[in-house]
Amino acid sequence: MNEHFYQKTGIVITWLARDLMQLKKGDRMPIISDYQQQFDISRGTVQNALQFLKDKEAIETISKGHLGTFLSEVNYEVLQQYAISDYVVGTMPLPYSRLYEGFATGLYQNFSDHQMRLNMAYVRGSKDRIQSVVNGVYHFAVVSKFAAMEAIRREAPVEQIIDFGPYTYLSRHILLFAEAQQNQIEDQMRVGIDNSSYDQQTLTHEITKNKQVEFVEMPGHQLIYALKEGVIDAGVWNYDEIVDKNYQDLNYRFIEESQLQLDMSTAVIICHKEDAIFKTVLKKNIDQQALLATQKQVLEGNLIPRY
């Protein structure tokens, strides 16, 4: 491809590829004059860009006379090379539990099934994951429904696009104690708190309400170590890690079920609210039921996690 072609047509190829990624096999193609008006370019430039994508086997079309032209084949992997980047990039929690491992495996399998390349970054703290989407570092983030709602309440420019339902993010939270005979929060206790997590931070404040405690800031995944080393007296954490790692020597009690807990157990995917392309791409290409079926297989030990 010569330099003149790049200058005249390259940007239009990107525009068209982004638009076509929002369509699926069998959809009617916009007519060339629509693209001319949308992009303020010549008919020939649109035709050259479309032909380029056909030559690269990104799309195949079929004409149905007065009904218009329809997509007979769509290769999203090729379109993605010209529309966005080599990978769709997302972020989710560190997969320290089987539930997270299953979710990550389901995501990768889902994207592979739809010929989409995915690259995941595993980042602790829902606040950091949400902010990375706001800053454009990642295209999407997996967080709890509660974290997504809290971020939106605080006017973060994000939008929840897929809700996977209760107990897809975690089973429930527990309250851990350093002392074997302890079962409730008392004044003067040192309580671990992870201020990078909307969920852990909120629950910690809820269970210590009206108590005079000392908060000790730390990453959530260090709570168990801190309890065993006597750094803190209590802390809120994810029950799934306790089960998966067989921590039989820990003293804990379950935190009462509530709507708050239900929202915190629900996995959702968020995007930047102004990122129309990725919102559409993810909605069209993530099969919720298939992902959850993969997660279940990993949980039951019938599938080796791959992420």
Beta strands, then each sheet from edge to edge (+ up, - down):
strand 1: 59-63
strand 2: 69-74
strand 3: 88-92
strand 4: 118-122
strand 5: 140-144
strand 6: 158-163
strand 7: 173-177
strand 8: 190-193
strand 9: 214-217
strand 10: 234-238
strand 11: 251-254
strand 12: 267-272
sheet 1: 1+ 2-
sheet 2: 4+ 3+ 5+ 12- 6+
sheet 3: 9+ 8+ 10+ 7- 11+
end
